[in-house]
Amino acid sequence: MSSEQSRPSASGSTATPPSLRDRPCDHPRERRRGTGRRRETESRSRELPAAVTSAAPGAAQGSPPPPAAPSAAPRERMAWVDMARGFCVVAVVLVHVGVFHAFPLAGDLEGRPLVKAWVVFNSALLAELRMPLLLFVSGWLASTKVRAGLGNGRTRLAVLTNLHIYLVWTLIYVAMELLLAPGASPQVFSDVDSFGGFVRELLYPQFGPLWFVAVLAASIAVLSLLRGVPPPLVLLGLVVAGWVVERATETPVGLPRAVFFAAGVYLAPQVRRYVDSRRVVGWSAAAAAVFGAAMLLLPPLLRYPASVLACVPLSIVFLALAKFLCRWRAIEAPAAWIGRRTLGVYVIHWPLAGLLVIWGSQHPALVARWESNDLVAIAYPVVATAVVVALSLGLEALLKRAGLGILFEPPRRLREAVAGGYRPATRRRTEAGTSVRVDHGEAAGST
């Protein structure tokens, strides 16, 4: 009850006397307690957002504030999704460091079953699964952009950003190949030895990690245009097209992988429900095991459709595993932290891995001597991967601080022109220490 309510009214009547808790504190200790409570209340009110602590113009004092617009509501990040992305990108680095640098220098693997199993795990299993999993997660997270269509500024900005990153880093890789490894066989940074090779790499990249970025840009644009087509028809068309290209090029890199991004987009409304269902996860694991075994038994002509049928349910199992591991802070914190910074790791690790390849080719005896010990041969790629990831994160921060943020996003004026007034989401920390996403001017329900 306010102090005004205890005073006589203008008509002469006296209002109800104040309750005991509204009376002044007579005891010094009670006065101190009351002052402390008031300070605590004022401190909390200062910590709250302005939308909560201030009333709308014209509203009576003490009335509840109007509800915030849906577009301004902060959304909690799902740490286990960041973990999943972090695991995928670290797996990409591990495969590149192992396959191109550590494993070729390990020497003869006869009589070394542990090292041989480790090499097979990285070269066959992890190399085959990491990109479908990353594309599925990326499609899930980009599903609202695709559903919004190219008329939405956020969707156009996503296409522009991926194209910009692809073009900028293709030029960087080509420059490093020409300057640091001219005439190297096989190529280290880029598969470009002529102008025609450069054009080919731009139109259909297959060497290095940037094909993934090109697939993201093309998939978001094409799936946005095909919003009115039934998803089964789109998925079937991608499988057929990917199968034809995979047989023609003898590699699944590029278009054959786009089906996993599309699967993430179209399964997005059910992904969280599937991940939380033990029955769905169990059946997905069984399907992944069956079709994974079929990949090993079938002839090369039929392996691509088997890989699609194996990797899509495996993506559900992978996300469920990430959510389970998220219970342990020691695992969740570093993996989720990297998962929120995957761009820098993804594009910068390739030149660093290339430098490792050049160094290893100049000192093969030294690396072979290290890897003559089985434990060192297993641990060395892991340690080298950790160093490459740390250097990638550090270099990204230094480049942005040096004013070279254009390496990771288009110029501001171009972003504004393409986005048409859309302001990218920002992040802030809550009192509990979690990261929340605050969207500016977006449609409700965006991811």
SULDA-V553885 format. One record per backbone hydrogen bond with DSSP energy under -0.5 kcal/mol. NH is the residue of the N-H (numbers start at 0). CO is the residue of the C=O. E is the energy in kcal/mol with one decimal. If there is no record, write none. Layout:
NH:CO:E, NH:CO:E
This chain:
4:1:-0.9, 5:2:-1.0, 6:3:-1.0, 8:12:-2.9, 11:8:-1.6, 14:6:-0.5, 21:18:-1.1, 22:18:-0.6, 22:19:-1.0, 30:26:-2.4, 31:27:-2.3, 32:28:-2.4, 33:29:-2.6, 34:30:-2.5, 35:31:-2.5, 36:32:-2.4, 37:33:-2.3, 38:34:-2.6, 39:35:-2.5, 40:36:-2.5, 41:37:-2.8, 42:38:-2.8, 43:39:-2.4, 44:40:-2.3, 45:41:-1.8, 46:42:-1.4, 47:43:-1.1, 51:48:-1.5, 52:48:-1.8, 53:49:-2.0, 58:55:-2.2, 62:59:-1.9, 71:68:-1.4, 72:69:-1.1, 74:436:-2.3, 76:434:-1.8, 78:76:-0.8, 80:77:-1.0, 81:77:-1.6, 82:78:-2.5, 83:79:-2.0, 84:80:-2.2, 85:81:-2.6, 86:82:-2.9, 87:83:-2.2, 88:84:-2.4, 89:85:-2.4, 90:86:-2.2, 91:87:-1.9, 92:88:-2.1, 93:89:-2.7, 94:90:-2.4, 95:91:-2.1, 96:92:-2.8, 97:93:-2.6, 98:94:-3.1, 99:95:-1.7, 100:96:-1.1, 101:96:-2.2, 102:97:-3.0, 104:100:-0.6, 104:101:-0.7, 105:102:-1.5, 111:108:-1.9, 115:111:-2.4, 116:112:-2.5, 117:113:-2.1, 118:114:-2.4, 119:115:-2.4, 120:116:-2.4, 121:117:-1.9, 122:118:-3.2, 123:119:-2.4, 124:119:-1.3, 125:120:-3.4, 126:121:-1.2, 127:123:-1.1, 128:124:-1.6, 129:125:-2.2, 132:128:-2.0, 133:129:-2.1, 134:130:-2.8, 135:131:-2.3, 136:132:-2.3, 137:133:-2.3, 138:134:-2.6, 139:135:-2.2, 140:136:-2.3, 141:137:-1.6, 142:139:-1.1, 145:141:-2.0, 146:142:-2.6, 147:143:-1.8, 148:144:-1.3, 151:148:-1.8, 155:151:-2.1, 156:152:-2.3, 157:153:-1.7, 158:154:-2.0, 159:155:-2.6, 160:156:-2.7, 161:157:-2.0, 162:158:-2.3, 163:159:-2.7, 164:160:-2.5, 165:161:-2.3, 166:162:-2.5, 167:163:-2.7, 168:164:-2.3, 169:165:-1.6, 170:166:-1.9, 171:167:-1.7, 172:168:-2.5, 173:169:-2.4, 174:170:-2.4, 175:171:-2.4, 176:172:-2.2, 177:173:-2.3, 178:174:-2.1, 179:175:-2.8, 180:175:-0.7, 180:176:-1.2, 183:180:-1.7, 191:189:-1.4, 197:193:-1.9, 198:194:-2.3, 199:195:-2.4, 200:196:-2.3, 201:197:-1.8, 202:198:-2.4, 203:199:-2.7, 210:207:-0.5, 211:208:-1.4, 212:208:-0.5, 213:209:-2.0, 214:210:-2.5, 215:211:-2.0, 216:212:-2.1, 217:213:-2.5, 218:214:-2.8, 219:215:-2.5, 220:216:-1.9, 221:217:-2.9, 222:218:-2.7, 223:219:-1.5, 224:220:-1.7, 225:221:-1.4, 226:223:-1.0, 228:225:-1.6, 232:229:-0.9, 233:229:-1.6, 234:230:-2.8, 235:231:-2.4, 236:232:-2.5, 237:233:-2.3, 238:234:-2.3, 239:235:-2.5, 240:236:-2.7, 241:237:-2.9, 242:238:-2.5, 243:239:-2.3, 244:240:-2.4, 245:241:-2.7, 246:242:-2.0, 247:243:-2.0, 248:244:-2.8, 249:245:-1.4, 250:245:-0.6, 256:253:-2.0, 257:254:-1.8, 259:256:-1.4, 260:256:-0.8, 261:257:-2.1, 262:258:-2.3, 263:259:-1.9, 264:260:-1.9, 265:261:-2.6, 266:262:-2.1, 267:264:-0.7, 269:266:-1.5, 270:266:-1.1, 270:267:-0.7, 271:267:-0.5, 273:269:-2.8, 274:270:-2.8, 275:271:-1.7, 276:272:-0.6, 276:273:-1.0, 277:275:-0.6, 280:276:-2.4, 281:277:-2.6, 282:278:-2.6, 283:279:-2.5, 284:280:-2.4, 285:281:-2.1, 286:282:-2.5, 287:283:-2.6, 288:284:-2.1, 289:285:-2.4, 290:286:-2.6, 291:287:-2.0, 292:288:-2.2, 293:289:-1.8, 294:290:-1.6, 295:291:-0.9, 295:292:-0.6, 296:292:-1.3, 297:293:-3.0, 301:298:-1.7, 302:298:-0.5, 302:299:-0.9, 303:299:-0.5, 305:301:-1.2, 306:302:-2.4, 307:303:-1.9, 308:304:-2.2, 309:305:-1.3, 310:306:-2.7, 311:307:-1.8, 313:309:-1.5, 314:310:-1.6, 315:311:-1.0, 316:312:-1.8, 317:313:-2.7, 318:314:-2.3, 319:315:-2.3, 320:316:-2.3, 321:317:-2.3, 322:318:-2.3, 323:319:-1.9, 324:320:-2.7, 325:321:-1.2, 326:323:-1.5, 327:324:-1.8, 328:326:-0.7, 330:327:-1.1, 331:327:-3.0, 332:328:-2.5, 334:330:-1.6, 335:331:-2.8, 336:332:-2.0, 337:333:-2.3, 338:334:-2.4, 339:335:-1.2, 340:337:-2.2, 341:338:-0.6, 344:340:-1.1, 345:341:-2.7, 346:342:-2.3, 347:343:-2.2, 348:344:-1.7, 351:347:-1.4, 352:348:-3.0, 353:349:-2.3, 354:350:-2.1, 355:351:-1.8, 356:352:-2.1, 357:353:-2.2, 358:354:-2.5, 359:355:-2.9, 360:356:-2.2, 361:357:-1.2, 362:358:-1.3, 366:362:-1.7, 367:363:-2.6, 368:364:-2.1, 369:365:-1.8, 370:366:-2.5, 371:368:-0.8, 372:369:-1.2, 376:372:-2.6, 377:373:-1.7, 378:374:-2.5, 379:375:-3.0, 380:376:-0.6, 381:377:-0.6, 382:378:-2.6, 383:379:-2.9, 384:380:-2.2, 385:381:-2.2, 386:382:-2.1, 387:383:-2.4, 388:384:-2.7, 389:385:-2.3, 390:386:-2.6, 391:387:-2.4, 392:388:-2.3, 393:389:-2.4, 394:390:-2.8, 395:391:-2.2, 396:392:-2.0, 397:393:-2.3, 398:394:-2.8, 399:395:-2.3, 400:396:-2.1, 401:397:-1.8, 402:399:-1.4, 403:398:-2.8, 406:403:-1.9, 407:404:-2.0, 408:404:-1.0, 414:410:-2.4, 415:411:-2.6, 416:412:-2.2, 417:413:-2.3, 418:414:-2.9, 419:415:-1.6, 420:415:-0.8, 422:439:-1.0, 423:421:-0.5, 425:437:-2.2, 427:435:-1.8, 429:433:-2.5, 432:429:-1.6, 435:427:-2.5, 436:74:-2.7, 437:425:-2.9, 437:435:-0.5, 438:436:-0.6, 439:422:-0.8, 440:438:-0.6, 445:442:-1.3
